[in-house]
Amino acid sequence: MDKLPPLNERILSEVRALYEEPDVARALDVAREEAPFAVEEQISLCEIPAPTFEEEARALEVEKRLRAYGLTDVWRDEIGNVIGRRPGTGEGPVLALVAHLDTVFPAGTDCTVKREGDTLRAPGIGDNASGLRSLLQILRCLTAGNIETRGDILFVADVQEEGNGDLNGAKALCNGSVHLDGLLALDGSDVGRVQKGATGSHSWRFIVEGPGGHSWGAFGAVPSATHAVARATAEIADFEVPSDPRTSFTVGMITGGTSVTTIAPRCEAEVDFRSLSNDELLKIEKRIFRAFEKAVDAENARWGMTAPEKMLRLSKVLIGDIPGGLPPDDCPVIQTARAAQRCLGIELTNYQCSSTDANPAMSLGIPATCLSSGGIGIGAHSLGETFIVKDIHLGPQLALLTTLALVGTKTRAPLLPQRKSAS
């Protein structure tokens, strides 16, 4: 892990003072006391299938539980996110707690949880039934502790986080339909992790098409779609990209052709590129576009193709668009989360950039990070996904203490500044 930026001592002092208050201590205790109930809740939510774009059944159940645990202002936004507002006194910022509803598994996947002692096995049991468990536990802790906050807390179960969902739920949440001053995503199990930045990524499918023909009979008379893609791939392979901000690229998949004896009429390449800087992301995107355009032109020119019906054509389809961003070291959400870790005796062992529901907020300059839900997650996104029930109270405790410090309480001023509303 890279050298850590210093922890703000003022923020640490404020969080520690909050941690020592009796009503906060009581709310934190509830997370430990209710751990057995929370496990059962995690299991029951996991067993409700929620493929990306098909989250409705699970969304209904989470919405019902938000109301049962004390929220009266609960609604769905246009994309299908479930949002519940726990109002404050109106003297503080608005913080969103976000856990995604969807899983990577298609409809028909058996999500029945198999339990052996403290070991739970099922697709999606950790990612993200565990995050939803933490989200609901935080609400119950606040209700049980009867804690009044200065700022509002939004409890959000969002859709379309995984795969082709492309973080669309989080993007919709951050697009200005509700005012946000900060955001905490709840995902993963490692409570030693604090997301320090958002890795942005674009993924494109490049499609090269032409007439094709027999490998002998049409040789020299038509260009090859596979050769054009190979030309582009060879150029891209030699690209130089910055290490700071870190930037990457890969031609992840190439498919095409019809047989070994055919000049290929069609070839597709799927290209993924990532960066911690949106500017660098757009730069590498422009270079990759140009590489495919030049490659198609070069393959057409190689065989003297000028008639439109014989020339290769290039088209492209955006298949992934995740924004990136790197908050400053003094980001109040990140600093407060680190201070809360310190107070709870949690060692910061993972301070890296990643791609989570915090990305859209980070890309827009909204203070944000991702915290985990506790326990031990193994094999996420696999049919053999496993979750070990160990110290699961730590996840909601960490998020709860961070949240209270950010939005403020009757006795403590909020650490999260209020942003200007979009005009």
C-alpha positions in Angstrom: 0.0 0.0 0.0 1.3 3.5 -0.9 2.3 5.9 1.8 -0.9 7.2 3.5 -1.6 10.9 3.5 -1.8 12.3 7.1 -5.0 11.9 9.0 -6.5 15.2 10.0 -6.2 15.5 13.8 -9.1 17.8 14.1 -11.4 15.4 12.4 -10.0 12.5 14.4 -10.7 14.5 17.6 -14.3 15.3 16.6 -15.0 11.7 15.6 -13.5 10.4 18.9 -15.6 12.8 20.9 -18.7 11.6 19.1 -17.7 7.9 19.5 -17.6 8.4 23.3 -21.1 9.9 23.6 -23.5 7.5 25.4 -26.3 7.6 22.8 -23.8 6.9 20.0 -22.3 4.1 22.0 -25.7 2.6 22.4 -26.5 2.8 18.7 -23.2 1.1 17.9 -23.9 -1.6 20.4 -27.2 -2.4 18.5 -25.1 -3.5 15.5 -23.4 -6.1 17.6 -26.6 -7.2 19.4 -28.6 -7.6 16.3 -25.9 -9.5 14.3 -27.8 -12.8 14.4 -31.0 -11.1 13.0 -28.9 -9.3 10.4 -27.4 -12.6 9.2 -30.9 -13.9 8.6 -31.8 -10.7 6.8 -28.8 -11.1 4.6 -29.8 -14.6 3.7 -33.4 -13.8 3.0 -32.4 -10.9 0.7 -29.9 -13.1 -1.1 -32.6 -15.6 -1.9 -34.6 -13.0 -3.8 -33.1 -13.1 -7.4 -32.0 -9.7 -8.6 -30.2 -9.9 -12.0 -29.1 -6.5 -13.3 -32.1 -4.8 -14.9 -34.4 -7.3 -13.0 -34.2 -6.0 -9.5 -37.9 -5.4 -8.9 -38.7 -8.2 -6.4 -35.7 -7.4 -4.2 -36.4 -3.7 -4.4 -39.9 -4.2 -3.2 -38.6 -6.2 -0.2 -36.0 -3.6 0.7 -38.6 -0.8 0.4 -40.9 -2.7 2.7 -38.1 -3.0 5.3 -37.1 0.6 5.1 -40.6 1.6 6.0 -40.8 -1.1 8.8 -37.6 0.3 10.3 -39.0 3.8 10.7 -38.8 5.7 7.4 -42.0 7.4 6.2 -40.5 9.2 3.2 -39.7 6.4 0.8 -39.9 6.5 -3.0 -38.5 5.2 -6.3 -36.7 7.4 -8.7 -37.1 7.1 -12.5 -34.5 4.4 -12.9 -35.8 2.3 -10.1 -33.6 3.1 -7.1 -35.3 2.7 -3.8 -34.7 5.9 -1.7 -35.7 6.6 1.9 -35.0 9.9 3.6 -34.3 10.1 7.3 -34.7 13.8 7.9 -32.5 15.9 10.1 -33.1 19.2 11.7 -32.4 21.0 8.4 -29.1 22.4 9.7 -26.8 20.1 8.0 -25.7 18.4 4.8 -27.4 15.5 2.9 -25.5 12.2 2.9 -26.5 9.2 0.8 -25.8 5.6 2.0 -25.9 3.4 -1.1 -25.9 -0.4 -1.5 -26.7 -2.0 -4.8 -29.5 -4.4 -5.3 -28.4 -6.3 -8.3 -26.2 -9.4 -8.8 -24.2 -10.6 -11.8 -26.1 -13.8 -12.0 -28.8 -14.4 -14.7 -32.4 -15.2 -14.1 -32.9 -18.8 -13.1 -29.7 -19.0 -11.0 -30.3 -20.9 -7.8 -29.7 -18.4 -5.0 -30.7 -20.7 -2.1 -28.2 -20.2 0.7 -26.5 -23.2 2.1 -25.3 -22.8 5.7 -22.6 -24.7 7.5 -22.0 -23.1 10.9 -20.8 -19.6 10.2 -20.2 -20.2 6.5 -22.8 -19.2 4.0 -22.7 -20.2 0.3 -24.8 -18.8 -2.5 -24.4 -16.6 -5.5 -24.6 -13.0 -4.3 -24.5 -13.8 -0.6 -21.7 -11.3 -0.2 -22.0 -9.1 -3.3 -24.3 -7.4 -2.4 -26.7 -9.0 0.1 -24.1 -8.1 2.7 -24.1 -4.4 1.7 -27.9 -4.4 1.9 -27.7 -6.0 5.3 -25.4 -3.2 6.5 -27.6 -0.5 5.0 -30.7 -1.8 6.9 -28.7 -2.3 10.1 -27.5 1.3 10.1 -31.1 2.4 10.0 -32.1 0.2 12.9 -29.2 1.4 14.9 -30.3 5.0 14.4 -33.9 4.2 15.3 -32.9 2.2 18.4 -30.6 4.9 19.6 -33.2 7.6 18.9 -30.4 9.7 17.5 -31.3 13.1 16.0 -29.1 14.3 13.2 -28.6 17.8 11.8 -28.3 16.7 8.2 -30.6 14.3 6.2 -29.5 10.7 5.5 -30.7 9.0 2.4 -30.9 5.3 2.5 -30.5 4.1 -1.1 -30.8 0.6 -2.6 -29.8 1.2 -6.2 -30.1 -0.7 -9.4 -27.8 -1.5 -12.3 -24.5 -1.5 -10.6 -23.0 -4.6 -12.0 -21.7 -5.4 -15.5 -23.7 -3.8 -18.3 -25.7 -1.9 -15.6 -22.7 0.4 -15.8 -23.4 2.0 -12.4 -26.5 3.5 -13.9 -28.3 3.6 -10.6 -25.6 5.6 -8.9 -25.3 7.8 -12.0 -29.0 8.6 -11.8 -28.7 9.3 -8.1 -25.9 11.8 -8.7 -27.4 13.6 -11.7 -29.1 16.3 -9.6 -32.5 14.7 -9.1 -31.8 14.9 -5.4 -29.4 17.2 -3.7 -26.3 15.4 -2.3 -23.5 16.8 -0.2 -21.7 13.4 0.1 -22.0 9.7 -0.5 -21.0 6.5 1.2 -21.2 3.3 -1.0 -21.6 0.0 1.0 -20.0 -2.8 -0.9 -17.5 -5.6 -0.2 -16.6 -7.2 3.1 -13.2 -5.9 4.0 -13.7 -3.2 6.7 -10.0 -2.4 6.4 -10.7 -0.9 3.0 -11.4 2.8 2.2 -11.7 3.7 -1.4 -9.4 6.6 -2.1 -10.3 7.2 -5.8 -12.5 6.1 -8.6 -11.0 4.2 -11.5 -12.8 5.4 -14.7 -13.3 3.1 -17.6 -14.7 3.1 -21.1 -15.3 -0.1 -23.0 -16.1 -0.1 -26.8 -16.9 -2.8 -29.3 -15.4 -2.0 -32.7 -17.0 -3.7 -35.7 -15.3 -4.0 -39.0 -17.5 -5.3 -41.9 -16.9 -5.9 -45.6 -17.9 -8.3 -48.5 -15.6 -11.1 -47.6 -14.8 -13.9 -50.0 -12.9 -17.1 -50.8 -9.3 -17.2 -49.5 -8.1 -18.1 -53.0 -10.7 -17.0 -55.4 -11.2 -13.6 -53.9 -7.7 -12.9 -52.8 -6.6 -9.4 -53.8 -10.2 -8.5 -54.7 -11.6 -7.8 -51.2 -10.1 -6.6 -48.0 -10.1 -8.6 -44.7 -11.9 -7.5 -41.7 -9.7 -9.6 -39.4 -6.5 -8.1 -40.9 -7.9 -4.6 -40.3 -8.5 -5.4 -36.6 -5.1 -7.0 -36.4 -3.5 -3.8 -37.7 -5.4 -1.7 -35.1 -4.4 -4.1 -32.3 -0.8 -4.0 -33.3 -0.7 -0.2 -33.1 -2.6 -0.1 -29.8 -0.2 -2.7 -28.2 2.6 -0.2 -28.5 0.8 2.8 -26.9 2.6 4.5 -24.1 0.3 5.8 -21.3 1.1 7.7 -18.1 1.8 5.9 -14.8 0.6 9.0 -12.9 -2.3 9.3 -13.2 -2.4 5.5 -13.8 -3.9 4.6 -17.1 -4.3 1.2 -18.8 -5.7 -0.4 -21.9 -6.4 -3.8 -23.3 -7.9 -5.4 -26.4 -9.8 -7.9 -24.4 -11.7 -9.9 -27.0 -11.4 -10.4 -30.8 -14.1 -12.4 -32.6 -14.8 -12.8 -36.3 -14.4 -14.7 -39.6 -16.3 -17.6 -40.8 -13.7 -20.3 -41.6 -10.0 -20.7 -42.2 -10.5 -20.6 -45.9 -12.5 -17.3 -45.9 -11.4 -13.7 -46.2 -13.3 -12.5 -43.2 -16.4 -10.4 -43.9 -16.7 -9.3 -40.2 -14.5 -8.9 -37.1 -15.2 -7.4 -33.7 -12.8 -6.2 -31.1 -13.8 -5.2 -27.5 -11.4 -2.7 -26.0 -11.3 -1.6 -22.4 -9.3 1.4 -21.1 -9.1 2.9 -17.7 -7.6 5.9 -15.9 -7.7 7.8 -12.6 -8.1 10.9 -14.8 -11.1 11.6 -17.0 -8.8 13.8 -19.2 -6.4 10.9 -19.7 -9.4 8.6 -20.3 -10.6 10.8 -23.1 -7.1 11.1 -24.6 -6.6 7.3 -24.8 -10.1 6.9 -26.2 -9.3 9.3 -29.0 -6.1 7.4 -29.8 -7.9 4.1 -29.9 -10.6 5.5 -32.2 -7.9 6.8 -34.5 -6.0 3.5 -34.5 -9.1 1.6 -35.8 -9.9 4.3 -38.4 -6.4 4.2 -39.7 -6.4 0.4 -39.7 -9.5 0.2 -41.8 -8.2 2.8 -44.2 -4.9 0.9 -44.5 -6.5 -2.4 -45.2 -8.7 -0.9 -47.9 -5.7 0.8 -49.4 -3.6 -2.3 -49.3 -5.9 -3.9 -51.9 -6.7 -0.7 -53.8 -10.3 -0.7 -52.7 -12.2 2.4 -53.9 -15.7 1.0 -54.7 -17.9 1.5 -51.6 -19.5 -1.9 -52.0 -16.0 -3.6 -51.7 -14.6 -1.5 -48.9 -14.4 -2.3 -45.2 -16.7 -0.2 -42.9 -16.1 0.6 -39.2 -18.7 1.1 -36.6 -18.4 1.2 -32.8 -20.7 0.6 -29.9 -20.1 1.9 -26.3 -20.5 -1.0 -23.9 -19.1 0.5 -20.7 -18.9 4.0 -19.4 -17.8 4.4 -15.8 -16.5 7.8 -14.7 -13.3 8.3 -12.7 -12.0 10.8 -10.3 -9.4 11.3 -7.6 -10.6 13.2 -4.5 -8.1 15.4 -2.7 -6.3 13.8 0.4 -8.4 16.1 2.6 -11.7 14.9 1.3 -14.0 15.1 4.4 -15.8 11.8 3.7 -12.5 9.9 3.3 -10.9 11.6 6.3 -13.9 10.9 8.5 -14.1 7.3 7.5 -10.4 6.8 8.4 -11.0 8.5 11.7 -13.9 6.2 12.4 -11.8 3.2 11.6 -9.2 4.5 14.1 -11.8 4.9 16.9 -13.2 1.4 16.3 -9.8 -0.2 16.3 -9.9 -1.1 12.6 -6.6 -1.1 10.8 -6.6 0.6 7.4 -5.1 -2.1 5.1 -6.6 -1.3 1.7 -6.5 2.3 0.5 -6.7 2.1 -3.2 -8.7 3.2 -6.2 -11.5 1.0 -7.5 -14.8 1.0 -9.3 -17.9 1.1 -7.1 -21.1 3.1 -6.6 -18.9 5.9 -5.3 -17.4 6.6 -8.8 -20.1 8.9 -10.2 -20.0 11.1 -7.1 -16.2 11.2 -7.1 -16.2 12.1 -10.8 -18.5 15.1 -10.1 -16.5 16.4 -7.1 -19.0 15.1 -4.5 -17.1 13.9 -1.5 -17.5 10.1 -1.4 -15.9 6.8 -0.6 -16.9 3.1 -0.4 -16.9 1.2 2.9 -17.4 -2.5 3.4 -20.0 -4.4 5.4 -17.9 -6.8 7.6 -17.5 -10.5 7.5 -15.2 -12.4 5.0 -16.3 -12.6 1.4 -14.8 -15.2 -0.9 -15.4 -15.8 -4.6 -17.6 -12.8 -5.5 -19.2 -13.1 -8.9 -18.9 -16.9 -8.9 -21.5 -19.6 -8.3 -19.5 -20.8 -5.3 -19.5 -17.4 -3.6 -19.0 -17.7 0.1 -19.5 -15.4 3.1 -18.1 -16.2 6.5 -20.0 -14.6 9.4 -17.2 -13.0 11.4 -17.3 -9.5 13.0 -20.2 -8.5 10.8 -21.1 -5.7 13.2 -18.0 -3.8 12.3 -19.3 -2.8 8.8 -22.4 -1.1 10.0 -20.6 0.4 13.0 -18.0 1.9 10.7 -20.5 3.4 8.3 -22.8 4.6 11.2 -20.0 6.4 13.0 -18.8 8.0 9.8 -22.3 9.0 8.9 -23.1 10.6 12.2 -19.8 12.6 12.2 -20.5 13.8 8.6 -24.1 14.9 9.1 -23.8 16.1 12.7 -25.8 15.5 15.8 -27.4 17.6 18.5 -24.0 17.9 20.2 -21.6 17.8 17.3 -21.4 20.0 14.2 -21.3 18.2 10.8 -17.9 17.5 9.3 -19.3 17.4 5.8 -19.7 20.9 4.2 -22.9 21.7 2.4 -22.5 22.1 -1.4 -24.4 24.7 -3.4 -27.5 23.3 -5.1 -27.4 23.2 -8.9 -29.2 26.2 -10.4 
